[in-house]
């Protein structure tokens, strides 16, 4: 009886699954990341087949911003990422309405036989999941605890770590639906909403935000200007989150918006005070502030109830101690101006001319600066300590042996005045003679 019942169930189940299905997905809101596709079955329709069977030749509708994944027996078998109608082709669930009639009947008989072995049920599971590939926007974040940020201001020589709080929004997109399904929402019953992973994504963004802000800090950006570098921060976050979001979940951060960060009152007061005081490094500003302070002090001294003389005596004592000497500020200002003018003159001064190339005289009488004579083509003679005279004679002494002319000015030639030893390069002798040990000095110049 059991075998007969299984055969009856196999036949009725196969007949019910002969009709082609039309798989679709309703509009996916930004709160839905993945949803299972449904068959379109009307009240007057006769397509009452199994929900986990998609017949050969069925239509799968894909809308813009969606990607359909056909999962066969738990594994992604096909991907439909373009908008339109996708035709599902499979020999696992044949239909007499698809292909040649004879082949369809034979495949149907084979399917009935396979169903009998499973007790009348189909040994197959085919599902369609739709992945939302639109930009998921308006994801909010905020720092519960302040994060460290390095403030660098080269204008005043400031380099200090402060604590700041920030908040803003970011958006992301699923760029690899297969990875997202496989590692995140695989085999979801019906709907996978973004609220399931919102808290985890927010924590990962905050964790990556600190090193991303560190890269912005290295550029010397102040806290008040961080919001102007939202795209750079987004690129830095994608670089940091690449392994977790891109390689593991198939996600990519699309945009990042950050509101102007806020510092603690102590850090803000410290930076403001240092920037205000840095202005007085300029002698003009420091002198103006000192003169203003002296004027205020004089007014206070004049209205001193203990007597104006006592107030001015205190000012004189302070001046002798160096506290109210404006003359020093004037001198400092003049020195700064003189130094600035000197630097400007040095920068404007022309560069020294390059030294003229050394000339040598060929045996034909032509003077040259290159390695070969421009008249006869003879190569420049090796520097053996000899020098050529205008009369054509080669000499090693201070005067020409033929005409008596003095040796032309140039690099001096050396010869040991004690033993007569001559170095291989007379222009660059060693410090001491290797024959007698005498040091080479002006006495050894020939």
PELINWO-V331093 format. One record per residue. RES is the residue in one small letter. SS is DSSP state (alpha for helix, beta for strand, coil for the rest). NEAR is the number of other ideal C-beta (glycine too) atoms within 10 Angstrom. Layout:
[[RES/SS/NEAR] [RES/SS/NEAR]]
This chain:
[[x/coil/5] [x/alpha/8] [x/alpha/10] [x/alpha/8] [x/alpha/11] [x/alpha/17] [x/alpha/15] [x/alpha/12] [x/alpha/16] [x/alpha/22] [x/alpha/15] [x/alpha/13] [x/alpha/19] [x/alpha/24] [x/alpha/13] [x/alpha/14] [x/coil/25] [x/coil/19] [x/coil/18] [x/coil/18] [x/coil/27] [x/beta/16] [x/beta/24] [x/beta/18] [x/coil/21] [x/coil/11] [x/coil/8] [x/coil/19] [x/coil/10] [x/coil/14] [x/coil/12] [x/beta/19] [x/beta/25] [x/beta/25] [x/beta/21] [x/beta/18] [x/coil/21] [x/beta/16] [x/beta/19] [x/coil/12] [x/coil/14] [x/coil/7] [x/coil/4] [x/coil/5] [x/coil/11] [x/coil/9] [x/coil/16] [x/coil/10] [x/coil/22] [x/coil/18] [x/coil/13] [x/coil/11] [x/coil/21] [x/coil/28] [x/coil/23] [x/coil/21] [x/coil/18] [x/coil/23] [x/beta/15] [x/beta/22] [x/beta/19] [x/beta/21] [x/coil/14] [x/coil/9] [x/coil/14] [x/beta/21] [x/beta/22] [x/beta/24] [x/beta/23] [x/beta/21] [x/beta/18] [x/beta/16] [x/coil/11] [x/coil/10] [x/beta/9] [x/beta/15] [x/beta/13] [x/beta/15] [x/beta/15] [x/beta/20] [x/coil/13] [x/coil/10] [x/coil/13] [x/beta/10] [x/beta/12] [x/beta/20] [x/beta/12] [x/coil/22] [x/coil/11] [x/coil/19] [x/coil/11] [x/coil/17] [x/coil/26] [x/coil/24] [x/coil/21] [x/coil/16] [x/coil/13] [x/coil/20] [x/coil/15] [x/coil/9] [x/alpha/10] [x/alpha/8] [x/alpha/13] [x/alpha/18] [x/alpha/12] [x/alpha/12] [x/alpha/20] [x/alpha/19] [x/alpha/12] [x/alpha/12] [x/alpha/23] [x/alpha/17] [x/alpha/12] [x/alpha/15] [x/alpha/23] [x/alpha/17] [x/alpha/11] [x/coil/14] [x/coil/13] [x/coil/20] [x/coil/16] [x/coil/20] [x/coil/12] [x/coil/19] [x/coil/14] [x/beta/23] [x/beta/19] [x/beta/26] [x/beta/22] [x/beta/28] [x/beta/27] [x/beta/24] [x/coil/20] [x/coil/15] [x/coil/14] [x/beta/21] [x/beta/13] [x/beta/8] [x/beta/18] [x/beta/10] [x/beta/17] [x/beta/12] [x/coil/16] [x/coil/7] [x/coil/7] [x/coil/16] [x/beta/17] [x/beta/12] [x/beta/23] [x/beta/14] [x/beta/20] [x/beta/14] [x/beta/15] [x/coil/8] [x/coil/9] [x/coil/14] [x/coil/10] [x/beta/15] [x/beta/11] [x/beta/13] [x/beta/10] [x/beta/19] [x/beta/15] [x/beta/20] [x/beta/15] [x/coil/21] [x/beta/14] [x/beta/19] [x/beta/15] [x/beta/24] [x/beta/17] [x/beta/22] [x/beta/16] [x/beta/23] [x/coil/15] [x/coil/19] [x/alpha/23] [x/alpha/13] [x/alpha/16] [x/alpha/24] [x/alpha/23] [x/alpha/16] [x/alpha/13] [x/alpha/19] [x/alpha/21] [x/coil/16] [x/coil/10] [x/coil/17] [x/coil/6] [x/coil/8] [x/beta/14] [x/beta/22] [x/beta/15] [x/alpha/17] [x/alpha/10] [x/alpha/14] [x/coil/16] [x/alpha/14] [x/alpha/9] [x/alpha/10] [x/alpha/21] [x/alpha/15] [x/alpha/11] [x/alpha/16] [x/alpha/21] [x/alpha/16] [x/alpha/12] [x/alpha/20] [x/alpha/22] [x/alpha/13] [x/alpha/12] [x/alpha/22] [x/alpha/25] [x/alpha/14] [x/alpha/16] [x/alpha/19] [x/alpha/18] [x/coil/10] [x/coil/10] [x/coil/14] [x/coil/18] [x/coil/15] [x/alpha/21] [x/alpha/11] [x/alpha/13] [x/alpha/21] [x/alpha/15] [x/alpha/12] [x/alpha/19] [x/alpha/15] [x/alpha/11] [x/alpha/16] [x/alpha/23] [x/alpha/19] [x/alpha/15] [x/alpha/20] [x/alpha/21] [x/alpha/19] [x/alpha/13] [x/alpha/19] [x/coil/23] [x/alpha/13] [x/alpha/9] [x/alpha/15] [x/alpha/21] [x/alpha/17] [x/alpha/12] [x/alpha/16] [x/alpha/22] [x/coil/21] [x/beta/23] [x/beta/16] [x/beta/22] [x/beta/15] [x/beta/14] [x/beta/25] [x/beta/14] [x/beta/20] [x/coil/13] [x/coil/14] [x/coil/22] [x/beta/17] [x/beta/20] [x/coil/13] [x/alpha/8] [x/alpha/10] [x/alpha/19] [x/alpha/14] [x/alpha/11] [x/alpha/16] [x/alpha/19] [x/alpha/11] [x/alpha/10] [x/alpha/15] [x/alpha/14] [x/alpha/10] [x/alpha/10] [x/alpha/15] [x/alpha/13] [x/alpha/15] [x/alpha/12] [x/coil/13] [x/alpha/18] [x/alpha/15] [x/alpha/14] [x/alpha/17] [x/alpha/19] [x/alpha/15] [x/alpha/13] [x/alpha/17] [x/alpha/14] [x/alpha/10] [x/alpha/13] [x/alpha/17] [x/alpha/10] [x/alpha/10] [x/alpha/17] [x/alpha/15] [x/alpha/10] [x/alpha/11] [x/alpha/18] [x/alpha/10] [x/coil/9] [x/coil/13] [x/coil/7] [x/coil/9] [x/coil/10] [x/alpha/13] [x/alpha/10] [x/alpha/11] [x/alpha/18] [x/alpha/15] [x/alpha/12] [x/alpha/14] [x/alpha/16] [x/alpha/10] [x/alpha/11] [x/alpha/14] [x/alpha/14] [x/alpha/10] [x/coil/9] [x/coil/8] [x/coil/13] [x/coil/17] [x/coil/15] [x/alpha/15] [x/alpha/9] [x/alpha/13] [x/alpha/19] [x/alpha/14] [x/alpha/13] [x/alpha/15] [x/alpha/16] [x/alpha/11] [x/alpha/11] [x/alpha/14] [x/alpha/12] [x/alpha/10] [x/alpha/10] [x/alpha/10] [x/alpha/10] [x/alpha/10] [x/alpha/10] [x/alpha/10] [x/alpha/9] [x/alpha/8] [x/alpha/7] [x/alpha/7] [x/coil/8] [x/coil/5] [x/coil/5] [x/coil/6] [x/coil/6] [x/coil/6] [x/coil/6] [x/coil/7] [x/coil/8] [x/coil/8] [x/coil/11] [x/beta/16] [x/beta/17] [x/coil/20] [x/coil/12] [x/coil/11] [x/coil/13] [x/coil/13] [x/beta/13] [x/beta/16] [x/coil/11] [x/coil/10] [x/coil/8] [x/beta/12] [x/coil/19] [x/coil/11] [x/coil/12] [x/coil/11] [x/coil/9] [x/coil/13] [x/beta/9] [x/coil/13] [x/coil/13] [x/coil/7] [x/coil/15] [x/coil/13] [x/coil/18] [x/coil/15] [x/beta/19] [x/beta/18] [x/coil/20] [x/coil/13] [x/coil/13] [x/coil/14] [x/coil/14] [x/beta/15] [x/beta/19] [x/coil/15] [x/coil/13] [x/coil/11] [x/beta/12] [x/coil/19] [x/coil/12] [x/coil/13] [x/coil/12] [x/coil/9] [x/coil/13] [x/beta/10] [x/coil/16] [x/coil/11] [x/coil/6] [x/coil/10] [x/coil/10] [x/coil/13] [x/coil/23] [x/beta/24] [x/coil/19] [x/coil/21] [x/coil/17] [x/coil/13] [x/coil/12] [x/coil/10] [x/coil/16] [x/coil/15] [x/coil/18] [x/coil/9] [x/coil/13] [x/coil/20] [x/coil/12] [x/coil/10] [x/coil/21] [x/coil/11] [x/coil/7] [x/beta/12] [x/coil/21] [x/coil/10] [x/coil/11] [x/coil/12] [x/coil/10] [x/coil/15] [x/beta/13] [x/coil/17] [x/coil/10] [x/alpha/8] [x/alpha/11] [x/alpha/20] [x/beta/14] [x/coil/15]]
